[in-house]
Amino acid sequence: MKEFIKVMKALSDPNRVRIVKMLQHKMMCVCELREALQISQSSVSKHLKILEEAGLVDFRKEGLWVNYYLADGGKSPYASSLLGNLRHWLEDETEVKDLIRKLPHIRREEVCRGP
């Protein structure tokens, strides 16, 4: 039951659901997610950690980049089932459509620059 509750709690936050919906469309770094959501980098990192611990998100280091993507669900049958359903859920929501429409215009080379 603990594993089920962990997955459900991970998806109980609107920003974490938004992150999952964006990662359905492309692999993203923290800076790109921060730009899309307009929240702090530390908040994005905390959300990603919760999603990762629930088996919903995974990451891969590629040089200086840490790229986040949807997990394959292999760590949890609950995560696997919900990820499969979320691919179809919320697709007609205006907020989700607007967020997904922004993604091609968010370029890591521009948003991840230092001061």
Secondary structure as GFF3:
##gff-version 3
##sequence-region A 1 115
A	DSSP	alpha_helix	2	10	.	.	.	ID=ss1
A	DSSP	alpha_helix	14	23	.	.	.	ID=ss2
A	DSSP	alpha_helix	30	37	.	.	.	ID=ss3
A	DSSP	alpha_helix	41	53	.	.	.	ID=ss4
A	DSSP	beta_strand	57	62	.	.	.	ID=ss5
A	DSSP	beta_strand	65	70	.	.	.	ID=ss6
A	DSSP	alpha_helix	77	86	.	.	.	ID=ss7
A	DSSP	alpha_helix	94	102	.	.	.	ID=ss8
A	DSSP	three_ten_helix	103	105	.	.	.	ID=ss9
A	DSSP	alpha_helix	108	111	.	.	.	ID=ss10
###
